[in-house]
């Protein structure tokens, strides 16, 4: 499992995009499916890594 540090400079696009989907009422599984294809936008190396990071962020949002 990737340990993601949310203070990384490239975390801002992930936070912005996922928060926009959350505000729009998009379900978690749909957010994950769409954001998997955004690896280049997020500066990540693979769709799997992107999925993992987005899942971690979604879990953090549910815990806050």
Secondary structure, 3 states (H helix, E strand, C coil): CCCCCCCCCCHHHHHHHHHHHHHCCCCHHHHHHHHHCCHHHHCCCCHHHHHHHHHHHHHHHHHC
